[in-house]
Amino acid sequence: MKSRRGKKKRYILAKFDPYLTFLVFVVVGLGTLRIGGEARLFILWLVLLGVCLIYAEEKAIAMQYGLVNLGRGAVVGLVISLPLLLLAQDALQSTSTRLFPWASHAALFQNVVLLAAPIEGLYFRGFLQRERGLVGAALLYGLGQGLLFLPGLIGFPVVLAAGVVAAALLGFVYGYVCQRYGLSASISCHVTVNLVLLFLPLAFGEWFRAI
């Protein structure tokens, strides 16, 4: 009986190809370009989360949770993002405004910190990287970010290409942190980078104008 169950699980996972799931994500992303920005992002993150839930039913996703690991991830995220915030705050503010023109401060924080980082971490590091390796997952992460934010950058191909490359590099860092300290550290790093690079520049601009 155990042997049959083991064979069944291996069969299901063999059919559940990581690249095929990413292709489904791409198809949904292209098919929802006409939908409003916040609703489209929510749909795409639901697709990634659904894939992770199906995968986790057959093969548990290890978080390696611990406060020390969370702290390590946050430190790496700060090292990456703080210099960019200090050197290019205006550019980051313009980017956030273009990517999230519909978002209030609360909605922006919810989307880039509470939703994007954990869900993308589960899919790209907990699933894709585990099945296909660090480099492949980082490259697909870059392409995935380009797809997520395509509506805001579709008229700026150079900026879009630069964003994909930058996201792939960040994906490599998140993946390395995942390999070294675990998935929870990687998600913590991702949360910190999104907070500093996507949320704070726009929030600072509004706060300074209010003052």
Accessible surface in RSA format (square Angstrom, percent):
REM  Atomic radii and reference values for relative SASA: ProtOr
REM  Chains: A
REM  Algorithm: Lee & Richards
REM  Probe-radius: 1.40
REM  Slices: 20
REM RES _ NUM      All-atoms   Total-Side   Main-Chain    Non-polar    All polar
REM                ABS   REL    ABS   REL    ABS   REL    ABS   REL    ABS   REL
RES MET A   1   154.97  80.3 114.78  76.0  40.19  95.7  99.33  84.5  55.64  73.7
RES LYS A   2   179.36  87.5 169.37 103.9   9.99  23.8 112.97 101.7  66.39  70.7
RES SER A   3    74.14  62.7  59.80  79.8  14.34  33.0  50.89 108.4  23.25  32.6
RES ARG A   4   184.74  77.6 178.90  91.2   5.85  13.9  55.14  75.4 129.61  78.6
RES ARG A   5   152.10  63.9 149.83  76.4   2.27   5.4  46.96  64.2 105.14  63.7
RES GLY A   6    22.90  28.2   0.00   N/A  22.90  28.2  21.43  58.8   1.48   3.3
RES LYS A   7   127.95  62.4 122.70  75.3   5.25  12.5  69.05  62.2  58.90  62.7
RES LYS A   8   136.03  66.4 129.81  79.6   6.23  14.8  78.26  70.4  57.78  61.5
RES LYS A   9   100.38  49.0 100.38  61.6   0.00   0.0  49.34  44.4  51.04  54.4
RES ARG A  10   151.41  63.6 145.09  74.0   6.32  15.0  73.19 100.0  78.23  47.4
RES TYR A  11   136.25  63.6 130.91  74.5   5.34  13.9 101.95  76.6  34.30  42.3
RES ILE A  12    58.42  33.2  56.71  42.2   1.72   4.1  57.69  41.5   0.73   2.0
RES LEU A  13    44.02  24.5  33.82  24.2  10.21  25.7  34.16  24.0   9.87  26.5
RES ALA A  14    78.46  72.1  45.05  69.5  33.40  76.0  57.86  81.5  20.60  54.6
RES LYS A  15   131.09  64.0 111.17  68.2  19.92  47.4  70.45  63.4  60.64  64.6
RES PHE A  16    38.76  19.4  32.16  19.9   6.61  17.2  35.77  21.7   3.00   8.6
RES ASP A  17    41.00  28.7  39.68  39.5   1.32   3.1  16.89  39.8  24.11  24.0
RES PRO A  18     4.99   3.6   4.99   4.6   0.00   0.0   4.99   4.1   0.00   0.0
RES TYR A  19   108.97  50.9 103.16  58.7   5.81  15.1  80.70  60.6  28.28  34.9
RES LEU A  20    94.85  52.8  90.69  64.9   4.16  10.5  94.12  66.1   0.73   2.0
RES THR A  21     9.68   6.9   7.67   7.8   2.01   4.8   9.10  12.2   0.58   0.9
RES PHE A  22    16.61   8.3  16.61  10.3   0.00   0.0  16.61  10.1   0.00   0.0
RES LEU A  23    99.49  55.4  98.38  70.4   1.11   2.8  99.44  69.8   0.05   0.1
RES VAL A  24    71.40  47.0  70.02  63.4   1.38   3.3  71.40  62.0   0.00   0.0
RES PHE A  25     0.27   0.1   0.27   0.2   0.00   0.0   0.27   0.2   0.00   0.0
RES VAL A  26    39.22  25.8  39.22  35.5   0.00   0.0  39.22  34.1   0.00   0.0
RES VAL A  27    91.98  60.5  88.43  80.1   3.56   8.6  90.08  78.3   1.90   5.2
RES VAL A  28    38.70  25.5  33.50  30.3   5.20  12.5  38.70  33.6   0.00   0.0
RES GLY A  29     0.00   0.0   0.00   N/A   0.00   0.0   0.00   0.0   0.00   0.0
RES LEU A  30    95.33  53.1  82.54  59.0  12.79  32.2  82.66  58.1  12.67  34.1
RES GLY A  31    65.83  81.2   0.00   N/A  65.83  81.2  33.93  93.1  31.91  71.5
RES THR A  32    14.57  10.4  14.30  14.5   0.26   0.6  14.57  19.6   0.00   0.0
RES LEU A  33    59.90  33.4  44.26  31.7  15.64  39.3  44.26  31.1  15.64  42.1
RES ARG A  34   241.18 101.3 203.53 103.8  37.64  89.6  83.26 113.8 157.92  95.7
RES ILE A  35    71.32  40.6  59.12  44.0  12.20  29.4  64.15  46.2   7.18  19.5
RES GLY A  36    49.19  60.7   0.00   N/A  49.19  60.7  39.65 108.8   9.54  21.4
RES GLY A  37    28.19  34.8   0.00   N/A  28.19  34.8  16.61  45.6  11.58  25.9
RES GLU A  38    70.06  40.2  68.17  51.6   1.89   4.5  25.36  49.1  44.70  36.5
RES ALA A  39    51.90  47.7  42.22  65.2   9.68  22.0  49.31  69.4   2.60   6.9
RES ARG A  40     2.17   0.9   2.17   1.1   0.00   0.0   0.89   1.2   1.28   0.8
RES LEU A  41     6.49   3.6   6.49   4.6   0.00   0.0   6.49   4.6   0.00   0.0
RES PHE A  42   103.00  51.5 102.79  63.7   0.21   0.6 102.79  62.3   0.21   0.6
RES ILE A  43    59.16  33.7  58.96  43.9   0.20   0.5  58.96  42.5   0.20   0.5
RES LEU A  44     0.00   0.0   0.00   0.0   0.00   0.0   0.00   0.0   0.00   0.0
RES TRP A  45     3.01   1.2   3.01   1.5   0.00   0.0   3.01   1.6   0.00   0.0
RES LEU A  46    87.55  48.8  80.73  57.8   6.82  17.1  81.00  56.9   6.55  17.6
RES VAL A  47    33.22  21.9  24.58  22.3   8.65  20.8  31.89  27.7   1.33   3.6
RES LEU A  48     0.48   0.3   0.48   0.3   0.00   0.0   0.48   0.3   0.00   0.0
RES LEU A  49    51.74  28.8  51.69  37.0   0.06   0.1  51.74  36.3   0.00   0.0
RES GLY A  50    26.82  33.1   0.00   N/A  26.82  33.1  26.30  72.2   0.53   1.2
RES VAL A  51    15.57  10.2  14.51  13.1   1.06   2.6  14.52  12.6   1.06   2.9
RES CYS A  52     3.08   2.3   2.28   2.5   0.80   1.9   2.82   7.2   0.26   0.3
RES LEU A  53   116.17  64.7 107.95  77.2   8.22  20.7 108.36  76.1   7.80  21.0
RES ILE A  54    93.15  53.0  90.85  67.7   2.30   5.5  92.76  66.8   0.39   1.1
RES TYR A  55     2.27   1.1   1.76   1.0   0.50   1.3   2.27   1.7   0.00   0.0
RES ALA A  56    39.11  36.0  26.09  40.3  13.02  29.6  26.31  37.1  12.80  33.9
RES GLU A  57   136.35  78.3 105.29  79.7  31.06  74.0  40.97  79.2  95.39  77.9
RES GLU A  58    37.22  21.4  22.81  17.3  14.41  34.3   2.93   5.7  34.28  28.0
RES LYS A  59    73.74  36.0  69.76  42.8   3.98   9.5  39.00  35.1  34.74  37.0
RES ALA A  60    77.40  71.2  65.33 100.8  12.08  27.5  66.72  94.0  10.69  28.3
RES ILE A  61    29.76  16.9  11.33   8.4  18.43  44.4  11.34   8.2  18.43  50.0
RES ALA A  62    68.61  63.1  50.97  78.7  17.64  40.1  59.54  83.8   9.07  24.0
RES MET A  63    72.40  37.5  67.42  44.6   4.98  11.8  64.01  54.4   8.39  11.1
RES GLN A  64   114.06  63.8  92.49  67.6  21.57  51.4  38.46  81.9  75.60  57.3
RES TYR A  65   148.52  69.3 117.45  66.8  31.07  80.8  91.64  68.9  56.88  70.1
RES GLY A  66    21.55  26.6   0.00   N/A  21.55  26.6  21.55  59.1   0.00   0.0
RES LEU A  67   138.23  77.0 125.07  89.5  13.16  33.1 125.31  88.0  12.92  34.8
RES VAL A  68   102.09  67.2  93.90  85.0   8.19  19.7 100.56  87.4   1.53   4.2
RES ASN A  69    26.19  18.1  26.03  25.2   0.16   0.4   0.60   1.4  25.59  24.7
RES LEU A  70    51.99  29.0  51.12  36.6   0.87   2.2  51.39  36.1   0.60   1.6
RES GLY A  71    33.06  40.8   0.00   N/A  33.06  40.8  32.42  89.0   0.64   1.4
RES ARG A  72   108.45  45.5 102.81  52.4   5.64  13.4  25.55  34.9  82.90  50.2
RES GLY A  73     0.00   0.0   0.00   N/A   0.00   0.0   0.00   0.0   0.00   0.0
RES ALA A  74    30.19  27.8  30.19  46.6   0.00   0.0  30.19  42.5   0.00   0.0
RES VAL A  75    89.52  58.9  89.30  80.8   0.22   0.5  89.50  77.8   0.02   0.0
RES VAL A  76    42.81  28.2  41.46  37.5   1.35   3.2  42.81  37.2   0.00   0.0
RES GLY A  77     0.00   0.0   0.00   N/A   0.00   0.0   0.00   0.0   0.00   0.0
RES LEU A  78    70.91  39.5  70.11  50.2   0.80   2.0  70.35  49.4   0.56   1.5
RES VAL A  79   104.99  69.1  92.19  83.5  12.81  30.9  99.05  86.1   5.95  16.1
RES ILE A  80    42.46  24.2  30.99  23.1  11.47  27.7  37.25  26.8   5.22  14.2
RES SER A  81     0.00   0.0   0.00   0.0   0.00   0.0   0.00   0.0   0.00   0.0
RES LEU A  82    72.96  40.6  72.96  52.2   0.00   0.0  72.96  51.2   0.00   0.0
RES PRO A  83    63.33  46.2  59.84  54.5   3.50  12.7  63.32  52.3   0.01   0.1
RES LEU A  84    81.99  45.7  81.99  58.7   0.00   0.0  81.99  57.6   0.00   0.0
RES LEU A  85    10.46   5.8  10.28   7.4   0.19   0.5  10.28   7.2   0.19   0.5
RES LEU A  86   145.80  81.2 114.55  82.0  31.25  78.6 117.46  82.5  28.34  76.3
RES LEU A  87   151.79  84.5 117.34  83.9  34.44  86.6 119.91  84.2  31.88  85.8
RES ALA A  88    35.97  33.1  29.44  45.4   6.53  14.9  35.97  50.7   0.00   0.0
RES GLN A  89    52.49  29.4  49.15  35.9   3.34   8.0  12.10  25.8  40.39  30.6
RES ASP A  90   115.38  80.8 111.05 110.5   4.34  10.3  38.61  90.9  76.78  76.6
RES ALA A  91    60.28  55.4  49.72  76.7  10.57  24.0  57.64  81.2   2.64   7.0
RES LEU A  92    30.66  17.1  30.42  21.8   0.24   0.6  30.43  21.4   0.23   0.6
RES GLN A  93    36.76  20.6  36.76  26.9   0.00   0.0   5.61  11.9  31.14  23.6
RES SER A  94    72.84  61.6  63.27  84.4   9.57  22.1  38.19  81.3  34.65  48.5
RES THR A  95    51.97  37.0  46.58  47.2   5.39  12.8  29.08  39.1  22.89  34.6
RES SER A  96     0.00   0.0   0.00   0.0   0.00   0.0   0.00   0.0   0.00   0.0
RES THR A  97    67.29  47.9  65.64  66.5   1.64   3.9  60.60  81.4   6.69  10.1
RES ARG A  98   110.95  46.6  99.16  50.6  11.79  28.1  19.26  26.3  91.69  55.6
RES LEU A  99    21.75  12.1  10.45   7.5  11.29  28.4  10.85   7.6  10.90  29.3
RES PHE A 100     2.84   1.4   0.27   0.2   2.58   6.7   0.27   0.2   2.58   7.4
RES PRO A 101    99.66  72.6  63.78  58.1  35.88 130.4  68.17  56.3  31.49 195.7
RES TRP A 102    81.89  32.9  43.49  21.0  38.40  90.2  52.84  28.2  29.05  47.1
RES ALA A 103    18.61  17.1   0.00   0.0  18.61  42.3   0.76   1.1  17.84  47.3
RES SER A 104    68.83  58.2  54.30  72.5  14.53  33.5  55.23 117.6  13.61  19.1
RES HIS A 105    61.27  33.5  56.86  39.5   4.41  11.3  39.47  40.7  21.80  25.4
RES ALA A 106    79.15  72.8  62.94  97.1  16.21  36.9  72.90 102.7   6.25  16.6
RES ALA A 107    19.90  18.3  15.30  23.6   4.59  10.5  19.29  27.2   0.61   1.6
RES LEU A 108     0.16   0.1   0.16   0.1   0.00   0.0   0.16   0.1   0.00   0.0
RES PHE A 109    71.87  36.0  71.87  44.5   0.00   0.0  71.87  43.6   0.00   0.0
RES GLN A 110    84.79  47.4  84.79  62.0   0.00   0.0  14.51  30.9  70.28  53.3
RES ASN A 111     2.41   1.7   2.41   2.3   0.00   0.0   0.00   0.0   2.41   2.3
RES VAL A 112     2.26   1.5   2.26   2.0   0.00   0.0   2.26   2.0   0.00   0.0
RES VAL A 113     8.91   5.9   7.73   7.0   1.18   2.8   7.73   6.7   1.18   3.2
RES LEU A 114   104.18  58.0  89.47  64.0  14.71  37.0  90.67  63.7  13.52  36.4
RES LEU A 115    41.59  23.2  41.50  29.7   0.09   0.2  41.59  29.2   0.00   0.0
RES ALA A 116     5.75   5.3   5.75   8.9   0.00   0.0   5.75   8.1   0.00   0.0
RES ALA A 117     0.00   0.0   0.00   0.0   0.00   0.0   0.00   0.0   0.00   0.0
RES PRO A 118    40.02  29.2  40.02  36.5   0.00   0.0  40.02  33.0   0.00   0.0
RES ILE A 119    17.30   9.8  17.30  12.9   0.00   0.0  17.30  12.5   0.00   0.0
RES GLU A 120     2.16   1.2   2.16   1.6   0.00   0.0   0.00   0.0   2.16   1.8
RES GLY A 121     0.35   0.4   0.00   N/A   0.35   0.4   0.35   1.0   0.00   0.0
RES LEU A 122    39.89  22.2  39.89  28.5   0.00   0.0  39.89  28.0   0.00   0.0
RES TYR A 123     0.25   0.1   0.25   0.1   0.00   0.0   0.25   0.2   0.00   0.0
RES PHE A 124     0.66   0.3   0.66   0.4   0.00   0.0   0.66   0.4   0.00   0.0
RES ARG A 125     4.78   2.0   1.12   0.6   3.66   8.7   0.75   1.0   4.02   2.4
RES GLY A 126     5.89   7.3   0.00   N/A   5.89   7.3   5.47  15.0   0.42   0.9
RES PHE A 127     0.96   0.5   0.96   0.6   0.00   0.0   0.96   0.6   0.00   0.0
RES LEU A 128     0.35   0.2   0.35   0.2   0.00   0.0   0.35   0.2   0.00   0.0
RES GLN A 129    15.04   8.4   9.67   7.1   5.37  12.8   5.56  11.8   9.48   7.2
RES ARG A 130   111.27  46.7  74.95  38.2  36.32  86.5  41.32  56.5  69.95  42.4
RES GLU A 131    51.12  29.3  31.28  23.7  19.84  47.2   5.64  10.9  45.48  37.1
RES ARG A 132    96.04  40.3  69.42  35.4  26.62  63.4  23.99  32.8  72.05  43.7
RES GLY A 133    32.16  39.7   0.00   N/A  32.16  39.7  29.60  81.2   2.56   5.7
RES LEU A 134    24.83  13.8  20.02  14.3   4.81  12.1  20.02  14.1   4.81  13.0
RES VAL A 135    94.75  62.3  92.76  84.0   1.99   4.8  93.07  80.9   1.68   4.6
RES GLY A 136    20.15  24.8   0.00   N/A  20.15  24.8  16.48  45.2   3.67   8.2
RES ALA A 137     1.65   1.5   1.05   1.6   0.60   1.4   1.45   2.0   0.21   0.6
RES ALA A 138     4.86   4.5   4.69   7.2   0.17   0.4   4.81   6.8   0.05   0.1
RES LEU A 139   103.43  57.6 101.09  72.3   2.34   5.9 101.29  71.1   2.14   5.8
RES LEU A 140    25.51  14.2  25.51  18.2   0.00   0.0  25.51  17.9   0.00   0.0
RES TYR A 141     6.92   3.2   6.92   3.9   0.00   0.0   0.28   0.2   6.64   8.2
RES GLY A 142     0.10   0.1   0.00   N/A   0.10   0.1   0.10   0.3   0.00   0.0
RES LEU A 143    97.62  54.4  91.44  65.4   6.18  15.5  91.92  64.6   5.70  15.3
RES GLY A 144     0.28   0.3   0.00   N/A   0.28   0.3   0.28   0.8   0.00   0.0
RES GLN A 145    22.84  12.8  21.65  15.8   1.20   2.8   8.14  17.3  14.71  11.2
RES GLY A 146     8.74  10.8   0.00   N/A   8.74  10.8   8.48  23.3   0.26   0.6
RES LEU A 147    16.37   9.1  11.23   8.0   5.14  12.9  14.52  10.2   1.85   5.0
RES LEU A 148     3.35   1.9   0.62   0.4   2.73   6.9   0.62   0.4   2.73   7.3
RES PHE A 149    26.53  13.3  23.64  14.6   2.89   7.5  26.53  16.1   0.00   0.0
RES LEU A 150    29.13  16.2  29.13  20.8   0.00   0.0  29.13  20.5   0.00   0.0
RES PRO A 151    58.69  42.8  35.86  32.7  22.83  83.0  40.75  33.6  17.94 111.5
RES GLY A 152    23.75  29.3   0.00   N/A  23.75  29.3  14.88  40.8   8.87  19.9
RES LEU A 153    12.92   7.2  12.92   9.2   0.00   0.0  12.92   9.1   0.00   0.0
RES ILE A 154   112.82  64.2  95.01  70.8  17.82  42.9  95.21  68.6  17.62  47.8
RES GLY A 155    57.68  71.1   0.00   N/A  57.68  71.1  32.67  89.6  25.02  56.0
RES PHE A 156    87.11  43.6  83.21  51.5   3.91  10.2  87.11  52.8   0.00   0.0
RES PRO A 157    94.45  68.8  88.49  80.7   5.96  21.7  90.29  74.5   4.16  25.9
RES VAL A 158   121.26  79.8 117.11 106.0   4.15  10.0 120.26 104.5   1.01   2.7
RES VAL A 159    75.20  49.5  72.31  65.5   2.89   7.0  74.43  64.7   0.77   2.1
RES LEU A 160    35.17  19.6  35.17  25.2   0.00   0.0  35.17  24.7   0.00   0.0
RES ALA A 161    56.63  52.1  49.72  76.7   6.90  15.7  56.10  79.0   0.52   1.4
RES ALA A 162    59.34  54.6  47.64  73.5  11.70  26.6  55.39  78.0   3.95  10.5
RES GLY A 163    33.42  41.2   0.00   N/A  33.42  41.2  28.84  79.1   4.58  10.3
RES VAL A 164    31.60  20.8  30.86  27.9   0.75   1.8  31.02  27.0   0.59   1.6
RES VAL A 165    91.47  60.2  89.39  80.9   2.07   5.0  91.42  79.4   0.05   0.1
RES ALA A 166    50.70  46.6  47.10  72.7   3.60   8.2  49.77  70.1   0.93   2.5
RES ALA A 167    10.22   9.4   8.60  13.3   1.62   3.7   9.75  13.7   0.47   1.2
RES ALA A 168    15.93  14.6  14.14  21.8   1.79   4.1  14.48  20.4   1.45   3.8
RES LEU A 169   118.55  66.0 116.97  83.7   1.58   4.0 117.53  82.5   1.02   2.7
RES LEU A 170    39.11  21.8  38.96  27.9   0.15   0.4  39.07  27.4   0.04   0.1
RES GLY A 171     0.91   1.1   0.00   N/A   0.91   1.1   0.00   0.0   0.91   2.0
RES PHE A 172    92.58  46.3  92.58  57.3   0.00   0.0  92.58  56.1   0.00   0.0
RES VAL A 173    44.19  29.1  42.69  38.6   1.50   3.6  44.19  38.4   0.00   0.0
RES TYR A 174     0.88   0.4   0.88   0.5   0.00   0.0   0.00   0.0   0.88   1.1
RES GLY A 175     0.05   0.1   0.00   N/A   0.05   0.1   0.05   0.1   0.00   0.0
RES TYR A 176   105.02  49.0 105.02  59.8   0.00   0.0  81.14  61.0  23.88  29.4
RES VAL A 177     3.06   2.0   3.01   2.7   0.05   0.1   3.06   2.7   0.00   0.0
RES CYS A 178    20.20  15.3  15.62  17.4   4.59  10.8   0.00   0.0  20.20  21.8
RES GLN A 179   116.51  65.2  78.99  57.7  37.52  89.3  33.32  70.9  83.19  63.1
RES ARG A 180   145.62  61.1 117.53  59.9  28.09  66.9  27.32  37.3 118.30  71.7
RES TYR A 181    54.95  25.7  49.74  28.3   5.21  13.6  22.89  17.2  32.06  39.5
RES GLY A 182     1.12   1.4   0.00   N/A   1.12   1.4   0.22   0.6   0.90   2.0
RES LEU A 183     3.75   2.1   2.69   1.9   1.06   2.7   2.69   1.9   1.06   2.9
RES SER A 184     2.51   2.1   1.48   2.0   1.03   2.4   2.39   5.1   0.11   0.2
RES ALA A 185     0.00   0.0   0.00   0.0   0.00   0.0   0.00   0.0   0.00   0.0
RES SER A 186     0.50   0.4   0.45   0.6   0.05   0.1   0.00   0.0   0.50   0.7
RES ILE A 187    21.30  12.1  21.05  15.7   0.25   0.6  21.30  15.3   0.00   0.0
RES SER A 188    15.92  13.5  10.02  13.4   5.90  13.6   7.96  17.0   7.96  11.2
RES CYS A 189     0.00   0.0   0.00   0.0   0.00   0.0   0.00   0.0   0.00   0.0
RES HIS A 190     1.34   0.7   1.34   0.9   0.00   0.0   0.31   0.3   1.03   1.2
RES VAL A 191    38.90  25.6  38.90  35.2   0.00   0.0  38.90  33.8   0.00   0.0
RES THR A 192    13.47   9.6  13.06  13.2   0.41   1.0   5.92   8.0   7.55  11.4
RES VAL A 193     2.49   1.6   2.49   2.3   0.00   0.0   2.49   2.2   0.00   0.0
RES ASN A 194    13.23   9.1  13.06  12.6   0.17   0.4   0.17   0.4  13.06  12.6
RES LEU A 195    54.33  30.3  54.33  38.9   0.00   0.0  54.33  38.2   0.00   0.0
RES VAL A 196     4.41   2.9   4.41   4.0   0.00   0.0   4.41   3.8   0.00   0.0
RES LEU A 197    16.76   9.3  16.66  11.9   0.10   0.2  16.66  11.7   0.10   0.3
RES LEU A 198    31.58  17.6  31.58  22.6   0.00   0.0  31.58  22.2   0.00   0.0
RES PHE A 199    21.73  10.9  21.73  13.5   0.00   0.0  21.73  13.2   0.00   0.0
RES LEU A 200    33.56  18.7  33.56  24.0   0.00   0.0  33.56  23.6   0.00   0.0
RES PRO A 201     0.00   0.0   0.00   0.0   0.00   0.0   0.00   0.0   0.00   0.0
RES LEU A 202    19.12  10.6  19.12  13.7   0.00   0.0  19.12  13.4   0.00   0.0
RES ALA A 203     0.00   0.0   0.00   0.0   0.00   0.0   0.00   0.0   0.00   0.0
RES PHE A 204    54.37  27.2  54.37  33.7   0.00   0.0  54.37  33.0   0.00   0.0
RES GLY A 205     7.20   8.9   0.00   N/A   7.20   8.9   6.73  18.5   0.47   1.0
RES GLU A 206    72.81  41.8  69.20  52.4   3.61   8.6  12.42  24.0  60.40  49.3
RES TRP A 207   112.47  45.1 111.08  53.8   1.39   3.3  96.63  51.5  15.85  25.7
RES PHE A 208   127.74  63.9 113.10  70.1  14.64  38.1 113.90  69.1  13.84  39.6
RES ARG A 209   153.91  64.6 119.64  61.0  34.27  81.6  79.33 108.4  74.58  45.2
RES ALA A 210    91.28  83.9  48.82  75.3  42.46  96.6  61.22  86.2  30.07  79.6
RES ILE A 211   172.26  98.0 115.03  85.7  57.23 137.9 133.78  96.3  38.48 104.4
END  Absolute sums over single chains surface
CHAIN  1 A    11099.3       9393.5       1705.7       8007.5       3091.7
END  Absolute sums over all chains
TOTAL         11099.3       9393.5       1705.7       8007.5       3091.7
